[in-house]
Amino acid sequence: MATTVFEVEQAGCPSCARRVRGALEALAAVAELTIDEEQDVATVRLATAGASEDAVNRVLAEASQGSGHAYRVRPGSWRSE
């Protein structure tokens, strides 16, 4: 089964990871989300393919509101596996 993997910028702490996961769950099941605090990114693996990068960026922008961050898919990180 194909999955979608990408990195989310400015989401390298546990509270940001929770916001990002909650936002993405509205689009697709999140199979895995790991954070890299040093790089300030979260790596996300969606359990199913089908969500578009544009749709993901829209929900990430909404999740950013009030957080002091601007979550978005790191350019070049979007891939299917």
Backbone as CSV, one residue per row, in Angstrom:
resi,resn,N_x,N_y,N_z,CA_x,CA_y,CA_z,C_x,C_y,C_z
1,MET,0.844,-1.172,0.000,0.000,0.000,0.000,0.898,1.247,0.000
2,ALA,0.591,2.187,-0.855,1.372,3.426,-0.942,1.047,4.344,0.226
3,THR,2.075,4.968,0.744,1.903,5.979,1.783,2.556,7.268,1.308
4,THR,2.215,8.362,1.962,2.803,9.655,1.650,3.649,10.090,2.829
5,VAL,4.861,10.552,2.543,5.803,10.986,3.577,6.244,12.402,3.244
6,PHE,6.348,13.243,4.275,6.812,14.620,4.080,7.269,15.190,5.407
7,GLU,7.984,16.308,5.339,8.432,17.013,6.538,7.634,18.297,6.687
8,VAL,7.358,18.645,7.933,6.641,19.881,8.251,7.611,20.815,8.962
9,GLU,7.818,21.982,8.367,8.718,22.976,8.943,8.103,23.621,10.176
10,GLN,8.965,24.021,11.112,8.607,24.715,12.353,7.701,23.876,13.249
11,ALA,7.880,22.559,13.203,7.033,21.665,14.006,7.887,20.660,14.769
12,GLY,8.994,21.114,15.333,9.936,20.209,15.968,9.793,20.041,17.464
13,CYS,8.665,20.418,18.033,8.470,20.205,19.473,7.189,19.395,19.688
14,PRO,7.040,18.778,20.857,5.869,17.941,21.098,4.527,18.666,20.944
15,SER,4.434,19.913,21.397,3.145,20.610,21.277,2.821,20.912,19.813
16,CYS,3.822,21.262,19.022,3.595,21.486,17.585,3.206,20.173,16.911
17,ALA,3.862,19.102,17.287,3.542,17.796,16.699,2.087,17.425,16.965
18,ARG,1.596,17.707,18.163,0.180,17.418,18.470,-0.747,18.255,17.597
19,ARG,-0.424,19.536,17.418,-1.249,20.407,16.555,-1.251,19.906,15.121
20,VAL,-0.068,19.548,14.627,0.059,19.071,13.250,-0.710,17.760,13.068
21,ARG,-0.531,16.824,13.988,-1.241,15.542,13.893,-2.756,15.764,13.894
22,GLY,-3.234,16.589,14.793,-4.671,16.858,14.861,-5.204,17.455,13.577
23,ALA,-4.456,18.364,12.984,-4.888,18.991,11.734,-4.904,17.982,10.593
24,LEU,-3.873,17.146,10.520,-3.770,16.196,9.415,-4.780,15.069,9.508
25,GLU,-5.178,14.706,10.722,-6.147,13.619,10.898,-7.469,13.928,10.203
26,ALA,-7.753,15.212,9.952,-8.974,15.574,9.227,-8.881,15.155,7.755
27,LEU,-7.665,14.982,7.236,-7.463,14.602,5.832,-7.203,13.117,5.648
28,ALA,-6.373,12.552,6.499,-5.940,11.165,6.351,-5.393,10.671,7.689
29,ALA,-5.378,9.365,7.840,-4.819,8.784,9.059,-3.306,8.986,9.075
30,VAL,-2.802,9.426,10.211,-1.365,9.617,10.380,-0.795,8.319,10.952
31,ALA,0.011,7.636,10.163,0.599,6.370,10.599,1.766,6.600,11.547
32,GLU,2.502,7.699,11.292,3.692,7.978,12.103,4.016,9.459,12.017
33,LEU,4.451,10.011,13.135,4.907,11.397,13.175,6.070,11.448,14.155
34,THR,7.236,11.823,13.660,8.415,11.936,14.515,8.936,13.362,14.433
35,ILE,9.501,13.828,15.526,10.015,15.198,15.546,11.531,15.194,15.650
36,ASP,12.108,16.225,15.074,13.547,16.481,15.167,13.669,17.901,15.709
37,GLU,13.868,18.006,17.018,13.912,19.326,17.653,15.070,20.169,17.127
38,GLU,16.198,19.551,16.848,17.359,20.298,16.370,17.088,20.940,15.001
39,GLN,16.431,20.207,14.109,16.117,20.727,12.775,14.786,21.478,12.743
40,ASP,14.012,21.398,13.828,12.697,22.033,13.948,11.729,21.563,12.857
41,VAL,11.697,20.231,12.662,10.774,19.637,11.699,10.102,18.410,12.298
42,ALA,8.947,18.092,11.744,8.273,16.837,12.036,8.203,16.060,10.734
43,THR,8.535,14.782,10.785,8.394,13.917,9.620,7.100,13.143,9.787
44,VAL,6.267,13.224,8.764,4.927,12.632,8.814,4.813,11.540,7.767
45,ARG,4.193,10.428,8.160,3.837,9.355,7.225,2.328,9.172,7.330
46,LEU,1.638,9.490,6.237,0.201,9.272,6.198,-0.061,7.814,5.852
47,ALA,-1.046,7.207,6.511,-1.331,5.790,6.325,-1.874,5.481,4.938
48,THR,-2.469,6.465,4.301,-3.022,6.259,2.966,-2.570,7.385,2.054
49,ALA,-2.418,7.067,0.792,-2.116,8.097,-0.201,-3.433,8.766,-0.575
50,GLY,-3.361,9.887,-1.215,-4.579,10.526,-1.694,-4.707,11.979,-1.292
51,ALA,-4.157,12.353,-0.145,-4.199,13.766,0.245,-3.197,14.513,-0.625
52,SER,-3.588,15.662,-1.124,-2.678,16.442,-1.959,-1.792,17.333,-1.088
53,GLU,-0.666,17.712,-1.634,0.238,18.611,-0.918,-0.445,19.949,-0.652
54,ASP,-1.234,20.429,-1.605,-1.960,21.690,-1.404,-2.947,21.584,-0.245
55,ALA,-3.684,20.480,-0.175,-4.653,20.291,0.912,-3.942,20.210,2.258
56,VAL,-2.807,19.516,2.294,-2.033,19.416,3.532,-1.540,20.798,3.949
57,ASN,-1.019,21.556,3.016,-0.544,22.901,3.358,-1.684,23.791,3.854
58,ARG,-2.880,23.623,3.317,-4.030,24.411,3.800,-4.340,24.102,5.263
59,VAL,-4.414,22.814,5.618,-4.729,22.482,7.008,-3.580,22.846,7.939
60,LEU,-2.345,22.763,7.442,-1.206,23.174,8.269,-1.241,24.675,8.531
61,ALA,-1.605,25.462,7.527,-1.707,26.911,7.711,-2.774,27.238,8.748
62,GLU,-3.890,26.529,8.703,-4.947,26.742,9.703,-4.458,26.366,11.100
63,ALA,-3.726,25.262,11.202,-3.208,24.812,12.497,-2.172,25.779,13.051
64,SER,-1.520,26.524,12.183,-0.500,27.488,12.609,-1.090,28.676,13.346
65,GLN,-2.328,29.003,13.039,-2.931,30.207,13.612,-2.873,30.167,15.135
66,GLY,-2.294,31.200,15.690,-2.192,31.313,17.142,-1.030,30.554,17.756
67,SER,-0.255,29.860,16.949,0.838,29.051,17.501,2.170,29.801,17.531
68,GLY,2.264,30.883,16.765,3.536,31.571,16.649,4.447,30.934,15.619
69,HIS,3.938,29.946,14.887,4.694,29.248,13.856,3.951,29.331,12.533
70,ALA,4.644,28.956,11.478,4.033,28.883,10.146,4.312,27.489,9.599
71,TYR,3.491,26.514,10.010,3.689,25.145,9.551,3.460,25.063,8.049
72,ARG,4.322,24.303,7.376,4.131,24.015,5.958,5.000,22.843,5.581
73,VAL,4.627,22.193,4.480,5.425,21.089,3.970,6.755,21.649,3.490
74,ARG,7.845,21.058,3.968,9.177,21.489,3.533,9.292,21.224,2.033
75,PRO,9.629,22.256,1.261,9.762,22.073,-0.188,10.714,20.923,-0.525
76,GLY,10.261,20.078,-1.441,11.072,18.949,-1.886,10.983,17.698,-1.031
77,SER,10.234,17.753,0.073,10.186,16.592,0.958,9.002,15.655,0.663
78,TRP,8.047,16.074,-0.127,6.818,15.293,-0.408,7.168,14.105,-1.307
79,ARG,6.820,12.894,-0.857,7.087,11.697,-1.668,6.119,10.565,-1.316
80,SER,5.929,9.688,-2.260,5.131,8.479,-2.031,6.089,7.317,-1.854
81,GLU,5.710,6.424,-0.965,6.548,5.227,-0.729,5.681,3.990,-0.768
